[in-house]
Amino acid sequence: QHRALDLLRAGKLAPTAAVKVMGRPLEETALRRGIEAALRAMARLADARPERIRLVDLANQIRPATWI
């Protein structure tokens, strides 16, 4: 998903809901949510606290922007 997101952001792929990447539509927001979820799942499984923190920090960086 992360590589697909990089290609989308670079304009090398066109976003489309018809194409799925690991079950997510090939669209920036969907891919960001998928990557965020995967990073948070890995953080829950990490044995060491520093690794959990690193993974959660990455998840926070990749998540889509929200407007509140």
C-alpha positions in Angstrom: 0.0 0.0 0.0 2.8 2.4 0.8 4.4 2.1 -2.6 1.0 2.5 -4.3 0.5 5.7 -2.2 4.0 7.0 -3.3 3.1 6.3 -7.0 -0.3 8.1 -6.6 1.3 11.1 -5.0 4.0 11.3 -7.7 1.3 11.2 -10.4 2.5 7.9 -11.8 -0.8 6.2 -11.0 -4.3 7.6 -11.5 -6.7 7.2 -8.5 -9.5 4.7 -9.1 -11.9 2.9 -6.9 -12.1 0.1 -9.5 -8.5 -1.1 -8.6 -7.9 -2.5 -5.2 -4.6 -2.7 -3.3 -4.8 -5.1 -0.4 -8.5 -4.7 -0.4 -8.4 -0.9 -0.5 -9.4 1.3 -3.4 -6.4 2.9 -5.3 -7.2 6.3 -3.8 -5.0 8.3 -1.4 -7.3 8.5 1.6 -8.2 4.8 1.4 -4.5 3.8 1.1 -3.5 6.1 4.0 -6.2 4.5 6.2 -5.0 1.0 5.3 -1.4 1.9 6.0 -2.4 3.5 9.3 -4.4 0.5 10.4 -1.5 -1.9 9.5 1.0 0.2 11.5 -1.3 0.4 14.5 -1.8 -3.4 14.3 1.9 -4.0 14.2 2.3 -1.6 17.2 -0.1 -3.7 19.3 2.0 -6.8 18.5 5.4 -5.1 19.2 7.3 -6.4 22.2 9.4 -3.4 23.0 7.9 0.0 24.0 10.2 2.0 21.7 9.1 0.0 18.7 5.4 0.5 19.6 6.0 4.3 19.9 7.9 4.4 16.6 5.1 2.5 14.8 2.3 4.7 16.3 4.3 7.8 15.3 4.5 6.5 11.8 0.8 5.7 11.8 0.1 9.3 13.0 2.2 10.7 10.2 0.5 8.7 7.4 -3.1 9.0 8.5 -5.3 11.2 6.3 -5.9 14.7 7.3 -9.1 15.3 9.2 -11.0 18.5 9.7 -12.7 19.1 13.0 
